Amino acid sequence: MKIEFLMNNSFRQQVVEEAKSWIRRLEFFIQENALLKFRLSEIVDHDDNATAISLAEYFQNEMLLIDGRAKYLKRSVLNFAKKIDEEEINYLPATYDKKQVRLRENMVAFEKQFLNITNEFNSSLAKAINL
């Protein structure tokens, strides 16, 4: 049994706009992550003790993982939006609905993860400065 949802132009536009919003947010996170990496490099340039180096390595790895996840999510969202935008049909196949829900869940999880790493980085930086 094939499940489909009627899709008028306003619904299609809403789905595409949500995808565009996700892309803008992901681009923001990518830029923010680049700034965090720059701050990290400045810290390493001025503090070369073993603790600072190991902490820098940890955050550098986390930031690289964030970059990879953000780029993967962005690619997935772009592909989804392109497929929806190109569809010449008046219904939304259930697979698209499931994909949209999964993308939404992935975006929420990514944002939480990014904020956790950012907060951890800023807390570690504040502790290092107060020492």
Buried (B, 14 or more C-beta within 10 A) or exposed (E): EEEBEEBEEEBBEEBBEBBEEBBEBBEEBBEBBEEBBEBBEEBBEEBEEEEBEEBBEEBBEBBEEBBEBBEEBBEBBBEBBEEBEEBEEEBBBEEBBEBBEEBEEBBEEBEEBBEEBBEEBEEBBEEBEEE
